[in-house]
Amino acid sequence: MSTTAVWTVIVVIGLGTFLLRLSGIHLLGGGSMPEGLMRALRYVPPAVITAIVVPAIVYGGPDGGFSLHNARLLAGVIAAVVAWTTRSVLATLGLGMGSLWLIEWLLH
């Protein structure tokens, strides 16, 4: 693919993205969103992060599933317990990563 073709694709995708966002602002800019839509949109960030994180945790081990050799799965369980009990993002990230590093060090 030539350099011109690559830049053409980048510009077309950029314009398409801009127009899609602009259309949403234009359609909803004059008023407020319906309450039902607002309630539904509150669930989008947790759904997206779950869709990204859970497969990486479950299939992140050498066997690609539930086993005691899957350090990510074990650290994910620890992080979930910390999140559930403390409700602290910083504690969850710190103890989750710390436990991942410790488990990987112990397994290798």
N, C-alpha and C positions, 0 to 999 in steps of 0.2 A: 504494500500500500504506500502510495507516495505521500510526501509531507503535506502537499496541498489537500489531499483527500482526508488525511488525519485532522487537519485544522478545520476543514469543512464540516466534518462530523462533530467536532467539539463545539463549533459555533452553532450548528443546527440544534444539537442537544441542549446547549445553554439557552438558546432562544425559546425552545419548547418548554423548558423548565420555567423560565421567566414568565412566559405567557400563561402557563397553568397557574402559577402563584398569583399573577396579576388578576386572572379571572376570578379566583376565590376572593381576593380582596375587593374586587369590583362588585361581585354579587352580594357579599356580606358586609361591605363597608358602610352602607347606609343604615343598617339596623343591627339588631342583635340576633344571635343564633337561637334557635328554639331550645327550650330547656332539655328536652329529650336528647338532642344532639350533644349538648354540653355534657350531660351525664355520661353518654356513650364515649365521648372523646377523653374523658378522665381515665379510661381503661386502656388507652392506646399505649402510653409509655410502659406500664408494667407488662403488657402483652408482648411488646417488641423486645424488651430486655430479656424476658423469659424465653422467647423464641431463639435468641442469640446465645444465651448463657447455658441453658439446660443441655442442648446437644453437645456443646463443648465440654461440659462437665461429665456427662454420662459416657460419651464415646471418646474421651480424652486419654484413656489408659492404654497400655500396650495391648490388652486384649479387646479393647473397644466395647466395654460393657461393664456390668456389675461384677467387680472382683475386688479383693483386698489389695491388689497391685495397682489399682487405679487411684493415684494420688489426688487427682483433681476431684474425683467423686468423694473421697474421704474428707478433703479440705472443704468441699462444697457443703457437706453435711454439717461440719463444724461451723462454717460461716452462717448457715441457715439457723442453727441453734443460737448462735450469738445474736443474729438479727432479730430472732423471735423474742429472746429474753431481754436484750438491751434497747432495741429500737434505735440503735446508733449506727449511722452509716460508717463513721470513722472506725469504730470498734469492729464492725463487721469486715471492713476492708483490711484493717491491720491484722486481726486474728486469722482471717481467712488466708491471706497471703503468707503470714508467718507459719501457719499450720501446713500450707502447701509446700513451702520451702523445707520445713522440718521433715515432712513425710517423704518428699522426694529424696532428701539427704539420707534418711533411714533406709529407704528401699534400694538405694544404689550404693 
